[in-house]
Amino acid sequence: MDILSQDIMYLPGVGPNRKKLLSAELGLETYGDLLEYYPYKYVDRSKVYTVRELTGDMPFVQVVGRILSFETFEMGPRKERVVAHFSDGTGVMDLIWFNGGKYVKQNYRPGVDYLVFGKPSVFNNRIQVQHPDMDDAKNVDTSAMGMQPYYNTTEKMKKSGLTSRSVERFTKTLLTKLKDPLPETLTPTLIAERHLMSRDEALRVIHYPQNARDLERARVRMKFEELFFVQLNILRYASDQRRKYRGFVFNRIGDIFNTFYKENLPFELTNAQKRVIREIRKDTCSGRQMNRLLQGDVGSGKTLVALMSMLIALDNGFQACIMAPTEILAEQHLATIQEFLKGMSVRVELLTGIVKGKRREAVLAGLLSGEVQILVGTHAVIEDTVQFARLGMVVIDEQHRFGVAQRARLWAKAPQAESGGVGQSIPHVLVMTATPIPRTLAMTLYGDLDVSVIDELPPGRKPIRTTHVFDTRMTSLYQGIRNQIKQGRQVYIVFPLIEESEKMDLKNLEQGFEVLREAFPEFRLSKVHGRMKPKEKEKEMQKFVAGETQILVATTVIEVGVNVPNASVMVILDAQRFGLSQLHQLRGRVGRGADQSFCILVTSYKLSEDTRKRIDIMCETNDGFRIAEADLKLRGPGDLEGTQQSGMAFDLKVADIARDGQIVQMARDEAQRIIDDDPTCQSPKYQVLWNRLKELRKTNINWAAIS
């Protein structure tokens, strides 16, 4: 049995009870899990200070000296504070314990040299260290101590006496048990060419570095390894797909596309839209299945590009389907597509959970006969009862709600795709997202897709002006809103509705609505939130769309899919409670007409440093990609809109997608080189890599979601 798969319970000092806690709190089951539980910080233990040098604002320090005497102070029933007066000859300081005093008095004695380690502070002009680490000085060689690792632990662990120091001791015990070098997971060529540490050395150094330079090299090795296997897995998957499946060949542009282009196109396409259509055209003529991610800011015209791609499929005798994450967005797409195709004989139908009975039967029959040419739907489209005559193009909106497995289920909808065998033809896939994704994240989240970007807005659109207002200036804000409405514009006012405090937020929304009604007695207001019945919500939305109400008071249900060109003001209350991506999405609801639009971010005066940065970025730029990069840096990949919420949190222990862009690129390049050299994953020279990938796929890493 491989020593790293040994149960952690058998490690000296752990045992069944501690194993249970380590497993429940940190997911540590085996020796290997412990070895890959990395420290989150390090403290330099090579320098010894004197008491005279200490100040209250220093980080962790160590001092060698002796306890002069103990004092005990009662602190209520069965509680005491133990103070040891400690000196090294240059001065006196106090060591303080608020619990565990009995252990301290039994185990530490005056007159013995101790190495004391802890964080100094000042009380009554005297240096003190609370709950210090204490070691007998004669057993410690400070010159060989290097940097001490610190491990994250939970409150539950601390209560049971399992601290960072305990985890450190377990790791030290384990590393001394591992006499033989740990098996390598990368090829010798890769290690040599990229000047990487061996895996054995890196894992030992990352827990016990002697200096910052060694630590950095160990971290680079382990980061590269993590990112490399994520990329290798994604590219292997994409390569398999390309070998297994062909794409239907759309070799003609016919009447449907040309009629639309000449008679129905609402405005001249931007150069970016033309470029993306050319990329899609090239893919769909190539004979290989298109898997393309289309990124573009809100309002950049992605839906129009998607529709034109679907029309190419129709011209070649195929059906097309567009999938949205919510019913409201699916209905919005249906309305948009029907408006675009006005006067053309193209049958477009809706299929969501609310389409029932005879209407549903008619849609399903139309799909099977081929009469329904474009289907707009939600997850309902994946259901087994939905079968197409000849599905050739699938458009998926807001990709982060649909994983690889769901995309594969869509391919099986075409009867031709059911025959199996190498080289079978399957529908093309175009994935759209209005959440711009930084390149490093796109390489990891959507590594199996080619990427197209629409990076310009349609002509005549003015950039939205974003300003930050404190909530003490509501009177002048109301006056600004009044002026805009008098000029014939409409206004959104958004309240936060965050799930943790939903009841409180709904109350704020209801109260806020009444306050706004009193503030604007001369205008009509609509109110919309996610807890309303769909029909009620739709009715209120429609009033606003039709211009019957001037102000729409809402929660973030309007974040996607509401298109009112006449709305020119977006007021976001308590803006500090929204993430950058969400603020950017909300802002994208205005600026859809030719008038100057405004986004007002309202906050209180008390703002954290991070929040202030978020608000400043929003006021500085309308560029979704810059905002997404900043969001990634501020919040990390696990929190990004659409990743954490959809179960795509990364299982990366040491790498950080936001900060390790260069390593992501390096890992991607190497993985691509290996896939190109060994597409069937059979070559003996890469066997160590394929074996490691198999091991990782057995773990709980959600590989399908990552790719």
PABALUM-224694 format. One record per residue (C-alpha): x, z, y. Coordinates in steps of 0.5 Angstrom, whole numbers, plus 2048, in hexadecimal, padded with zeros to 3 digits. Last residue first. Example, Ala and Ser with C-alpha at 12.3 -4.5 7.8 and 13.67 -1.06 7.14 Angstrom:
81B80E7FE 8198107F7 
REM end
This chain:
7E47DD82D 7E47E482E 7DD7E582C 7DF7E1825 7E57E6824 7E27EC825 7E77F1823 7E57F581E 7EB7F4819 7EA7EF813 7EC7E9818 7F27ED81A 7F57ED813 7F47E5812 7F77E4819 7FD7E8816 7FD7E3810 7FD7DD814 8037DF819 8077E1813 8067DB80F 8087D7815 80E7D4812 80A7D380B 8067CE80F 7FF7CE80D 7FB7D0813 7F77C9813 7F97C781A 8017C9819 8057C681E 7FF7C5823 7FD7CC822 8047CF822 8057CB829 7FE7CE82C 7FF7D582A 8067D582D 8037D2834 7FD7D7833 8027DD833 8067DA839 7FF7D983D 7FD7E083B 8047E383C 8047E0843 7FD7E3845 7FE7EA843 7FB7EE849 7F47EC848 7F47EB840 7F77F183F 7FB7F2839 7FC7F9835 7F67FB831 7F27F4831 7EC7F482E 7E87F1833 7E17F2835 7DD7EC833 7D67F0831 7D27ED836 7D27F283C 7D97F383B 7DB7EB83D 7D57E9841 7D77EC847 7DE7EE847 7DF7F5844 7E37F483E 7E87EF842 7EB7F4847 7E77F784D 7EB7F6853 7F07F0850 7EA7ED84D 7E67ED853 7EB7EB858 7EC7E5853 7E47E4853 7E47E485B 7EA7DF85B 7E67DA856 7DF7DB85A 7E27D9861 7DD7DC866 7E37E0869 7E57E586E 7DE7E986E 7DE7EA867 7E57EC866 7E47F186B 7DE7F4868 7E27F4861 7E87F7864 7E47FD868 7E17FE861 7E87FF85E 7EA804863 7E4808862 7DE808868 7DB80D86C 7D880A872 7D280786E 7D180086C 7CD7FA86E 7D07F386D 7CD7ED871 7CD7E686E 7CB7E1873 7C97DA873 7CA7D4878 7C57CF877 7C67C9872 7C27CC86D 7C57CF866 7C97D486A 7C57DA867 7C47DC860 7CC7DC85F 7CD7E2863 7CA7E685D 7CF7E2858 7D57E485C 7D27EC85D 7D17EC855 7D87E9854 7DB7EE859 7D87F4855 7D27F7858 7D17FF85A 7D57FE861 7D07F9863 7CB7FF864 7C67FA868 7C77F2867 7C47EE86C 7C47E786B 7C27E2871 7C17DB871 7BB7DA86C 7B87D386E 7BC7D0868 7B87D4863 7BB7D485C 7BA7DA857 7BE7D9851 7C37DF850 7C47E5854 7BD7E6856 7BB7EB851 7C17EF855 7BB7F3858 7B77F085D 7B37F0864 7B17E9866 7B07E886D 7AC7E3870 7A67E286C 7A27DC86B 7A87D886B 7A67D4865 7AD7D7861 7AB7DE864 7A47DE861 7A67DB85B 7AB7E185A 7A57E685B 7A17E2856 7A77E1851 7A87E9851 7A07EA850 7A17E584A 7A77E8847 7A47EF847 7A97F384C 7AE7F8849 7B47F284B 7B27F3853 7AF7EF858 7AB7F085F 7A87EB864 7A87ED86B 7A37EA871 7A67EA878 7A37EE87F 7A47F587C 7AB7F487B 7AE7FB87B 7A87FE878 7A87F9872 7AF7FB872 7AE802871 7A980186C 7AE7FC868 7B3801868 7AF807865 7AD80285F 7B480085F 7B780785F 7B280985A 7B4803855 7BC806857 7BA80D855 7B780B84E 7BC80684D 7C280A84D 7C7808848 7C3801848 7C57FF84F 7C07FC853 7C37FB85A 7BF7F985F 7BF7F2862 7BC7EF868 7BB7E8868 7B97E486F 7B57DE871 7B67D9877 7B17D787C 7B57D8882 7B17DF883 7B37E187C 7BB7E087E 7B97E4885 7B67EA881 7BB7EA87C 7C07EB882 7BC7F1885 7BB7F487E 7C37F487E 7C37F7885 7BF7FD883 7C27FE87C 7C980087F 7CA80787C 7CA803875 7D1800877 7D17F8877 7D67F4874 7D67EC875 7D57E6871 7D57DF874 7D27DA86F 7D67D386F 7D27CE872 7CF7C986D 7CE7C2870 7D27BE86A 7D17C1863 7D67C7862 7DD7C685F 7E17C9859 7DD7C6853 7E27C884D 7E37C5846 7E67C9841 7E77C783A 7E47CC835 7E77D082F 7EB7D5833 7E47D7837 7E57DF837 7ED7DF837 7EF7D883B 7E97DA840 7EC7E1841 7F37DE843 7EF7D9847 7EB7DD84B 7E47DC849 7DF7DA84F 7D87DD84D 7D37D784E 7D47D5847 7D37CF843 7D47CD83C 7D47C6839 7D37C5832 7D37BE82E 7CF7BD828 7D17BD821 7D47B781D 7D77B9816 7DF7B7816 7E07BC810 7DA7BD80B 7D37C080D 7CD7BD80C 7C97C1811 7CC7BE818 7C87B8817 7C27BC817 7C47BE81E 7C27C681F 7C87C881B 7CC7C7822 7C87CC825 7CA7D1820 7D17D0822 7D07D2829 7CD7D9827 7D37DA822 7D87D8828 7D47DD82D 7CF7DD832 7CD7E1838 7D47E083B 7D27D983B 7CE7D9841 7CA7D3840 7CB7CF839 7CA7C7839 7C97C4832 7CA7BD831 7C97B882B 7C27BB828 7BF7B6824 7B87B7821 7B97BF823 7B77C581F 7B47CC822 7B17D081C 7B87D381B 7B97D6821 7BF7D4826 7BA7D182B 7B77D882C 7BD7DB82F 7BB7D8836 7B87D1837 7B87CA83A 7B77C4835 7B87BD838 7B67B7834 7AF7B9831 7AD7B382D 7B27B4828 7AD7B5822 7B07BC821 7B07BE828 7A97BC829 7A77BF823 7AA7C6826 7A77C582D 7A07C482A 7A17CA826 7A37CE82C 79D7CC830 7987CD82A 79A7D482A 7A07D782E 7A57D5834 7A67DC836 7AC7DE832 7B07D7835 7AF7D0833 7AE7CB839 7AD7C4839 7B07BD83C 7AD7B683B 7B17B183F 7AC7AC842 7AF7AC849 7AB7AD84F 7AE7B4850 7B57B584C 7B87BA851 7B27BE853 7B17BE84B 7B87C184A 7B77C6850 7B17C984D 7B37C9846 7BA7CC848 7B67D284C 7B27D3846 7B87D4842 7BB7D9847 7B47DD847 7B47DD83F 7BB7E083F 7C27DD83C 7C17D683D 7C27D0838 7C17C983A 7C07C4834 7C17BC833 7BE7B782F 7C27B182D 7C07A982D 7C77A7831 7C37A7838 7C07AE836 7C87B1835 7CA7AE83C 7C47B183F 7C67B883C 7CD7B7840 7C97B5846 7C57BC845 7CB7C0845 7CE7BD84B 7C87BE84F 7C87C684C 7CF7C784E 7CE7C5856 7D27CA859 7CD7CE85B 7CF7D4858 7D77D3857 7D97CE851 7DC7CF84A 7DA7CA845 7DD7CC83E 7DE7C6839 7DD7C5832 7DC7BE831 7DC7BC829 7E17B6828 7DF7AF828 7E27AE82E 7DC7AB832 7D97B2833 7E07B5836 7E17AF83B 7DA7B083E 7DB7B783E 7E27B6842 7DE7B1847 7D87B5848 7DD7BB84A 7E17B684F 7DA7B4852 7D87BB853 7DF7BC856 7DE7B685B 7D87B985D 7D27B585B 7CD7B1861 7C77B5861 7C07B585E 7C27B1858 7BB7AE856 7BB7A6857 7C27A3856 7C57A9852 7BE7AB84E 7BD7A384C 7C47A284A 7C47A8845 7BD7A7842 7BF79F842 7C57A083E 7CD7A283E 7CF7A1837 7D47A3832 7D27AA831 7D67AB82B 7D37B1827 7D97B7826 7DD7B7820 7DD7BE81C 7E27C1817 7E97BF81A 7E77C1821 7E37C781F 7EA7C981B 7EE7C8822 7E97CC826 7E97D2821 7F17D2820 7F17D2828 7ED7D8828 7F17DC823 7F87DA826 7F67DC82D 7F37E382A 7FA7E3826 7FE7E182C 7FB7E6831 7FC7EC82C 8037EA82A 8057E9832 8027EF834 8077F382E 80D7EF830 80C7F0838 80B7F8837 8117F8833 8157F5838 8127F983E 8147FF83A 81B7FD839 81C7FC840 818803842 81D80783E 81D80B838 817809835 81380D830 80C80A82E 80D803831 81480382E 812805827 80D7FF827 8127FA82A 8187FC825 8147FA81F 8107F4822 8177F1824 8187F082C 8167E982F 81B7E4831 8167DF831 81A7DA82D 81D7DF829 8167E3827 8137DC826 8187D9822 8187E081E 8117DF81C 80C7E481F 8087EA81B 80F7EE819 80E7F3814 8107FA816 8177FC815 81880180F 819809810 812809813 811811812 815812819 81080E81C 80A812819 80C81881B 80E816823 807813823 803819820 80781D826 80581982B 7FE819829 7FF82182A 802820830 7FC81C833 7F8822831 7F482482B 7F282B82C 7EB82A829 7E882B830 7EE825832 7EB82182D 7E482182F 7E6820836 7E981A834 7F0818834 7F5812837 7FC812835 802814839 809812837 80F816839 81581283C 81C81383A 81D819836 825818834 82881B83A 823821839 826823833 820828831 82182E82B 825833830 820832835 81A835831 815831833 80F832838 80A82D83A 806830841 7FF833841 7FF833849 80683284D 807837853 80B836859 80A83C85E 80883B865 80183F864 80083985F 80483385E 80482E858 80882B853 80682784D 809829846 80F82A842 813830840 81983083C 81A83783A 82083C83A 81E843837 81F84983B 81784A83B 813848835 80E843834 80B84382D 80684982D 805849835 803842835 7FF84282F 7FB848832 7FA844839 7F783E835 7F383D83B 7F483D843 7FB83C842 80083C848 80883B849 80A83E84F 81083C853 817840855 81D83D858 82483A857 82683F851 82183B84C 81B83F84D 81484184A 80F84684C 80A845846 802845848 7FD846843 7F6846845 7F0849841 7EA84883F 7E684D83A 7E184F83F 7E384D846 7EA84A848 7EE850847 7F584F849 7FC84F845 803850847 80984D843 81084E845 81784B846 816845842 81C841842 81F83A844 81F832843 81A82E848 816828846 81282484B 80B82084B 80A81D852 80C820858 80782285E 80882985D 81082985E 81582B85A 81D82B85B 81E83285B 81B833854 82082F852 81F82884F 820825848 82081D848 82081A841 81881B840 816815844 80E815843 80A80F840 80380C840 7FE80A83C 80180B835 7FF806830 7FB80782A 7FE801826 802806821 7FC80B820 7F880581E 7FD803819 7FE80A816 7F6809815 7EF80B817 7F080C81F 7E980A822 7EB80E828 7E5813828 7E2813821 7E981181E 7ED816821 7E881C820 7E781A819 7EE81A818 7EF82181B 7EA824816 7ED820810 7F5822811 7F9820817 7FF824818 803820812 800819812 7FB81980C 7F5818810 7F8812813 7F680E80D 7FB80980B 7FA80280D 801803811 80580580B 8037FE807 800800800 
REM end
